[in-house]
Amino acid sequence: MPYILKKYYPVRNILFFFGEGFLIFLTIMLVYLTFSGWAIFCIDFLTNALRAGVVTVVFQLTLYFFDLYDLSRTTKMVDTAVRIVQSFGVGCIVLAGLYTSFPRLVISTKIFWIGYLVICLALTAWRALYYALLEKRLFSQPILLLGTGKIAKEIAEEIENKQDAGYKIAAFVGKELPLHNPHNAPLISPAIPLPDTCVQYHPERIVVALDDRRGAMPIQELLTCKIRGVEIEDGITFYEAITGKILVENVNPAWLVFSEGFNSGRFAYLIKRTADILLAVFGLLISLPVTLITATLIKLESSGPVFYSQERVGERGDTFKVVKFRSMGQDAEKNGAVWAMKNDNRVTRVGGFIRKARIDEIPQMWNVLKGEMSFVGPRPERQVFVEKLIKTIPYYSLRHSVKPGITGWAQVCYPYGASEEDALRKLEYDLYYIKNQSIFIDFLVIFRTVKTVLAQKGSR
C-alpha cells in the first residue's frame, strides 16, 4: 500500500478491519470447538478453517458494501446493529450460492446459525467499543497547528468531520483562532518559542499551515522541535494525507514540483496498459448480452443511433471520440452544450435506467482498447468546458497528463455534480490520483466503483 494511502486510511482503521475479520473467523472456530471438541484440530482442521475463512471474507465484503467500514462518522448502535444483520442476511444469500457450487465448503446448519448469532452480538459489542474510542478521540495523535488562516481552517474542518482521522488539535499558533476549533484548542501567541509550546502541550506533530510564509516561518524553532523528536509536516501535504485530495486553491507550483509523486515510470505504464487491454476484452465479452438487450431497448424507445459519440479532451490535450450508449433524445443539444443535470428532462426512460446502472459506459471499453482511455483516470471533459475551466481553475490542465478513465478517484470520492465548483472539487481528487497513481489505487478505485454502481450512488 502506498505511504500516502496508509495515512489516508489510518493504521488503527486497518487494524480495526483485520481485527473484525479475526473476530468473525475466531467465532466460527470456537463454535466448532464447542460442538466438536478438540477433534477439529486433528480431523479436517484445514477444511474447517477454510470454511470459516470463506464466511469471514463474505461477511466482511457485505459489511463493506453496506458502508459499515465508513468510520468517519459514528452512528447509533441500534442503527449499526440493524445494518449488520441486514448485511449478513445478504451474506447468507451469497454463501448459499457458494455452497451450491462448492459443497465441501458447507458448514453444518447448527454451527452456522449459532455462529451467525454470536457473530452479530460480538460485532455489535466490538463496534460499540470502537465508536466510544472514536467519540472520545482516545489514542488520537495530538498535533500543533502552526497558523490560523485558510489552510489551518480547512485542516481543522476535516479533522472535525472525520472522527476516524486519528488526530486531535492540541493547540493553534497564531494571532486569532479560526472559525472551526473542534477540540476547543487554545491559541498560542507566535511570540512564545515553539519548543516551549511543545513542552507544555506535548504534540507529536507540528503541521505548518501558514497561508503566507514570507518572514513568518520560525525555521530555527522548527528545527529544534524536530531534533527533539517532534514530526514536522507541511500543511498541504498533511491535508492531502487525511482527505485523499489536494488543496488546489492554496497549493503553489513549487510544492507540486518538489513533492513526492507525479513520477509514474515506464514499467508501471506497461503494467497498467496490459491490465487495461485484458480488462477491456474480458468486459466486452462478458457484457455482450447486456449490450444486445440495451441496444434493442434504445431502438424500440426512440429513433436515432444506438451509440452516441462525443469529442472529449484526452491525454496531452489530444481530442478523441468517446463512445457511449445514447441515453438522451436525438436532438438533446440542438441549443448548444450544457452541463449534465440530475433529473435531466432530455434523458429517455431507457437512458435514465442505463445511467443509474452505469450501463451507458460499457462502450467506452472500445476507447480503452484503442488506447484513448484507461479504466481508471480523470473523467474526460468536453473541449468547450475545458477551455473555460483552464482559465478559471488553477492547474486544471494537469488532468491531461494521464489518460482519462471510465471511472476515477474523483468519481468514487465525490458525489455527482455538474458545475464549475464541482469541477474544482473533482480536480482536487484528480490531482491526488495523478500524484499517487499506482496499481493499488487503481484496484481500490475499481473496487469502490463496483460498490458505487450497486448502490446507485452518484448517478445522474
C-alpha positions in Angstrom: 0.0 0.0 0.0 1.4 3.4 -0.9 2.6 5.5 2.0 0.1 8.3 1.3 -2.8 5.8 1.5 -1.5 4.4 4.8 -2.2 7.9 6.1 -5.5 8.3 4.3 -6.6 5.0 5.9 -5.3 5.4 9.4 -3.4 2.4 10.8 -6.0 1.9 13.6 -8.7 1.6 10.9 -6.7 -1.0 9.1 -6.2 -2.8 12.4 -10.0 -2.5 13.1 -10.8 -4.1 9.7 -8.4 -7.1 10.2 -9.4 -7.3 13.9 -13.0 -7.7 12.9 -12.1 -10.3 10.4 -10.2 -12.2 13.0 -13.2 -11.9 15.4 -15.6 -13.5 12.8 -13.1 -16.3 12.0 -12.4 -17.0 15.7 -16.1 -17.1 16.5 -16.8 -19.8 13.8 -13.8 -21.8 15.0 -14.9 -21.5 18.7 -18.4 -22.7 17.8 -16.8 -25.7 16.0 -14.7 -26.3 19.1 -17.8 -26.1 21.4 -19.7 -28.8 19.4 -16.9 -30.9 18.1 -14.3 -30.7 20.8 -10.6 -30.6 20.3 -11.1 -33.2 17.5 -11.4 -30.3 15.0 -7.7 -29.7 15.4 -6.9 -33.3 14.5 -9.6 -34.1 11.9 -10.1 -31.8 8.8 -8.7 -28.7 10.6 -7.7 -27.1 7.3 -11.1 -27.8 5.8 -12.9 -26.3 8.8 -10.5 -23.3 8.8 -11.2 -22.8 5.1 -15.0 -22.8 5.7 -14.6 -20.3 8.5 -12.3 -18.2 6.2 -14.9 -18.1 3.4 -17.6 -17.0 5.9 -15.2 -14.3 7.1 -14.5 -12.9 3.6 -18.1 -12.9 2.5 -19.4 -11.3 5.7 -16.7 -8.6 5.5 -17.5 -7.9 1.9 -21.1 -7.4 2.7 -20.2 -5.1 5.7 -18.2 -3.1 3.2 -21.0 -2.8 0.7 -23.4 -1.7 3.4 -21.0 1.2 4.3 -20.1 -0.3 7.6 -16.4 0.4 7.2 -17.0 4.1 6.7 -16.0 5.1 10.2 -15.6 8.8 9.5 -19.0 9.4 11.3 -20.2 7.1 14.1 -23.9 6.2 14.1 -26.3 5.0 16.8 -25.6 1.4 17.9 -29.2 0.4 17.2 -28.8 1.5 13.6 -25.4 -0.2 13.4 -26.8 -3.5 14.7 -29.7 -3.4 12.2 -27.3 -2.8 9.3 -25.0 -5.6 10.5 -27.9 -8.0 10.5 -29.0 -6.8 7.0 -25.6 -7.1 5.6 -25.2 -10.6 7.0 -28.6 -11.5 5.5 -27.2 -10.7 2.1 -24.0 -12.6 3.0 -26.1 -15.7 3.8 -27.6 -15.5 0.3 -24.1 -15.2 -1.2 -22.9 -18.2 0.9 -25.9 -20.2 -0.2 -24.8 -19.7 -3.9 -21.2 -20.7 -3.0 -22.4 -23.8 -1.1 -24.4 -24.9 -4.1 -21.3 -24.7 -6.3 -18.8 -25.9 -3.7 -20.5 -28.4 -1.4 -17.2 -29.1 0.6 -17.5 -25.5 2.0 -20.8 -26.2 3.6 -20.9 -25.7 7.4 -23.4 -27.7 9.4 -26.7 -25.9 10.0 -26.4 -25.9 13.8 -22.8 -24.5 13.8 -23.6 -21.9 11.1 -26.7 -20.3 12.7 -25.2 -20.4 16.2 -22.1 -18.8 14.8 -24.2 -16.3 12.9 -26.0 -15.2 16.1 -22.7 -15.0 18.1 -21.0 -13.0 15.3 -23.9 -10.4 15.3 -23.6 -9.9 19.0 -19.8 -9.9 19.1 -19.5 -7.4 16.2 -22.1 -5.1 17.8 -20.1 -5.1 21.0 -16.8 -4.7 19.2 -18.1 -1.7 17.2 -19.7 -0.1 20.3 -16.3 -0.1 22.0 -14.6 1.3 18.9 -17.2 4.0 18.4 -16.6 5.0 22.1 -12.9 5.3 21.4 -13.6 7.4 18.3 -16.0 9.8 20.0 -13.6 10.5 22.8 -10.7 10.5 20.3 -8.6 8.2 22.5 -5.3 7.2 21.0 -5.5 10.1 18.6 -2.2 11.8 17.8 -2.1 15.4 19.2 -0.9 17.9 16.6 0.1 21.6 16.9 -1.3 23.7 14.0 1.2 26.5 13.1 -1.2 29.0 11.5 -4.8 30.1 11.9 -5.7 31.1 8.3 -7.5 29.4 5.5 -5.2 26.3 5.3 -5.5 25.8 9.1 -9.3 26.2 8.9 -9.5 23.6 6.1 -7.5 21.1 8.2 -9.5 21.8 11.4 -12.7 21.2 9.5 -11.5 17.9 8.1 -10.4 16.7 11.5 -13.7 17.7 12.9 -15.7 16.0 10.1 -13.7 12.8 10.2 -13.8 11.2 13.6 -11.5 8.4 12.4 -8.8 10.8 11.1 -6.6 9.7 14.0 -5.7 13.3 15.1 -6.7 15.9 17.6 -5.6 19.5 17.7 -3.6 20.3 20.9 -3.2 24.0 20.1 -3.1 26.7 17.4 -0.2 29.0 17.0 -1.3 32.3 15.5 -2.9 35.7 16.2 -6.6 34.6 16.3 -8.5 31.3 16.4 -10.0 30.0 13.2 -13.8 29.7 12.9 -13.5 25.9 13.3 -12.0 24.8 16.6 -13.3 21.3 17.0 -11.4 20.4 20.2 -11.6 23.8 21.9 -7.8 24.0 21.4 -6.1 27.0 23.0 -4.5 29.8 21.0 -0.7 30.3 21.5 1.0 33.5 20.6 3.7 33.3 17.9 5.9 35.3 20.3 6.2 32.2 22.6 9.0 29.9 21.4 7.7 26.7 19.7 10.0 24.4 21.8 8.3 25.8 25.0 4.9 25.3 23.5 5.8 21.7 22.7 7.0 21.1 26.2 3.6 22.4 27.5 1.2 20.6 25.1 3.2 17.5 24.1 2.3 17.4 20.3 3.6 14.5 18.3 3.5 16.5 15.1 3.7 20.2 14.1 1.7 21.0 11.0 2.9 24.2 9.2 -0.4 25.6 7.9 0.7 29.2 7.2 -1.1 30.9 4.3 1.9 33.3 3.8 5.3 32.0 4.9 7.3 35.1 4.0 9.0 36.2 7.2 6.7 34.1 9.3 8.5 30.7 9.3 10.3 30.0 12.6 12.8 27.8 10.9 15.3 27.6 13.8 12.5 26.7 16.3 11.0 24.1 14.0 14.4 22.5 13.6 14.9 22.4 17.4 11.5 20.7 17.7 12.4 18.2 15.0 15.7 17.3 16.7 13.7 16.7 19.9 11.5 14.1 18.2 8.5 16.1 17.0 7.5 15.4 13.4 7.2 18.5 11.2 4.8 18.4 8.2 3.7 20.8 5.6 0.0 21.8 5.8 -0.8 21.0 2.2 0.8 17.6 2.5 -1.0 16.8 5.8 -4.3 17.9 4.2 -3.7 15.6 1.3 -2.9 12.7 3.5 -6.1 12.9 5.6 -8.5 13.8 2.8 -7.3 12.0 -0.3 -7.3 15.3 -2.3 -5.1 18.2 -2.9 -6.0 21.7 -1.7 -5.8 23.2 -5.2 -6.6 26.8 -4.3 -3.8 27.0 -1.8 -1.0 24.9 -3.3 1.9 26.6 -5.1 3.8 25.4 -8.1 6.9 24.7 -6.0 5.0 22.2 -3.8 3.8 20.4 -6.9 7.3 20.3 -8.4 9.3 19.2 -5.3 6.7 16.9 -3.6 6.8 13.2 -4.0 4.7 11.7 -6.7 3.9 12.7 -10.3 6.5 10.2 -11.5 4.9 7.1 -12.9 7.6 5.0 -14.6 7.5 3.2 -17.9 7.2 -0.2 -16.2 4.1 0.9 -14.3 2.7 2.3 -17.6 3.2 -1.0 -19.3 1.5 -2.9 -16.4 -1.4 -0.5 -16.5 -1.8 -0.7 -20.2 -1.7 -4.5 -20.2 -4.3 -4.6 -17.4 -6.5 -2.2 -19.4 -6.4 -4.4 -22.5 -7.2 -7.6 -20.6 -10.0 -6.0 -18.6 -11.5 -4.4 -21.7 -11.5 -7.6 -23.7 -13.0 -9.5 -20.8 -15.5 -6.8 -20.1 -16.7 -6.5 -23.6 -17.2 -10.3 -23.9 -19.0 -10.7 -20.6 -21.2 -7.7 -21.2 -22.3 -8.8 -24.7 -25.8 -10.0 -23.6 -26.4 -6.7 -21.8 -25.1 -4.8 -24.8 -27.6 -6.5 -27.2 -30.5 -6.0 -24.8 -29.7 -2.3 -24.3 -29.3 -1.7 -28.0 -32.7 -3.2 -28.7 -34.4 -1.2 -26.0 -32.9 2.1 -27.1 -34.0 1.4 -30.7 -37.5 0.5 -29.5 -38.0 3.6 -27.4 -36.7 6.3 -29.7 -35.4 7.0 -33.2 -31.8 7.6 -33.8 -28.5 5.7 -33.4 -27.8 3.3 -30.5 -24.4 4.7 -29.8 -23.5 8.3 -29.1 -20.1 9.7 -29.8 -18.8 13.0 -28.5 -15.4 14.7 -28.7 -13.5 14.8 -25.4 -10.1 16.0 -24.3 -7.7 13.2 -23.5 -4.0 12.7 -22.7 -1.7 15.6 -23.6 -4.7 17.6 -24.6 -5.4 15.5 -27.7 -9.1 15.1 -28.6 -10.9 11.8 -29.3 -14.4 10.5 -29.8 -15.8 8.9 -26.6 -18.4 6.2 -27.3 -21.5 5.7 -25.1 -24.9 4.2 -25.3 -27.3 7.0 -26.3 -29.3 8.0 -23.2 -30.9 11.2 -24.5 -33.2 12.2 -27.3 -31.5 12.6 -30.7 -31.6 16.4 -30.6 -30.7 16.8 -26.9 -28.1 19.5 -27.6 -29.6 21.4 -30.5 -29.3 24.6 -28.5 -25.6 24.0 -27.6 -23.5 22.2 -25.0 -24.7 22.4 -21.4 -23.7 20.6 -18.1 -25.5 17.3 -17.5 -28.0 17.6 -14.7 -29.8 15.4 -12.2 -33.4 14.6 -13.3 -32.4 15.9 -16.8 -35.6 16.0 -18.9 -33.5 15.3 -22.0 -32.9 11.7 -20.7 -35.1 9.0 -22.1 -36.7 6.3 -19.8 -34.2 3.7 -21.0 -31.5 6.3 -20.7 -32.4 7.0 -17.1 -32.0 3.3 -16.2 -28.8 2.7 -18.1 -27.3 5.8 -16.5 -28.2 4.7 -13.0 -26.8 1.2 -13.7 -23.8 2.8 -15.5 -24.6 0.5 -18.5 -24.1 3.6 -20.8 -20.4 3.5 -20.0 -19.9 -0.1 -21.4 -18.9 1.1 -25.0 -16.1 3.1 -23.6 -14.1 -0.1 -23.3 -13.6 0.3 -27.0 -11.9 3.5 -26.2 -9.7 1.7 -23.7 -8.7 -0.9 -26.3 -7.8 1.8 -28.8 -5.5 3.4 -26.2 -7.5 6.6 -25.9 -8.7 5.9 -22.4 -7.8 3.8 -19.3 -10.1 2.0 -16.9 -9.0 4.4 -14.1 -8.2 8.1 -14.5 -9.8 11.5 -14.6 -13.1 11.6 -16.4 -12.6 13.2 -19.9 -14.3 16.5 -20.4 -15.6 18.3 -23.5 -13.4 20.8 -25.2 -15.9 23.7 -24.8 -15.8 23.2 -21.0 -12.1 22.5 -20.8 -11.2 25.8 -22.5 -13.3 27.7 -19.9 -12.2 25.7 -16.8 -8.5 26.1 -17.7 -8.9 29.9 -17.4 -10.8 29.8 -14.1 -9.3 26.8 -12.2 -5.6 26.6 -11.3 -3.7 23.5 -12.5 -6.8 22.2 -14.4 -4.6 21.3 -17.4 -2.7 18.8 -15.3 -5.6 16.4 -15.6 -4.5 15.8 -19.2 -1.1 14.5 -18.1 -2.5 11.0 -17.9 -5.1 9.0 -19.9 -8.7 9.7 -18.9 -10.7 6.9 -17.3 -14.0 5.2 -17.4 -14.0 5.7 -13.6 -11.7 7.6 -11.3 -10.8 8.6 -7.8 -13.0 11.7 -8.0 -16.0 9.6 -9.1 -15.8 7.3 -6.1 -15.0 10.1 -3.6 -17.2 13.0 -4.7 -21.0 13.0 -5.2 -22.2 13.7 -8.7 -22.2 17.4 -9.7 -22.0 19.5 -12.9 -20.8 23.0 -12.3 -17.5 24.9 -12.2 -17.5 24.5 -8.4 -17.9 20.7 -8.8 -15.1 20.7 -11.4 -12.8 22.4 -8.9 -13.6 19.9 -6.2 -13.2 17.0 -8.5 -9.8 18.4 -9.7 -8.6 18.1 -6.0 -9.2 14.4 -6.2 -7.9 14.0 -9.7 -4.6 15.6 -8.8 -4.3 13.3 -5.8 -4.8 10.4 -8.1 -2.3 11.6 -10.7 0.3 12.4 -7.9 -0.1 9.0 -6.2 -1.2 6.7 -9.1 -0.3 3.0 -8.7 -1.7 -0.4 -9.3 -3.0 -0.4 -5.7 -5.0 2.8 -6.1 -6.4 1.6 -9.5 -7.6 -1.6 -7.8 -9.1 0.4 -5.0 -11.0 2.7 -7.4 -12.4 -0.3 -9.4 -13.5 -2.0 -6.1 -15.2 1.2 -4.9 -16.8 1.7 -8.3 -18.5 -1.7 -8.0 -19.9 -0.6 -4.7 -21.0 2.8 -6.1 -22.8 1.1 -9.1 -24.5 -1.5 -6.8 -25.7 1.3 -4.5 -26.6 3.5 -7.5 -24.7 6.4 -5.9 -23.6 9.4 -8.0 -25.8 8.6 -11.0 -27.5 11.3 -12.9 
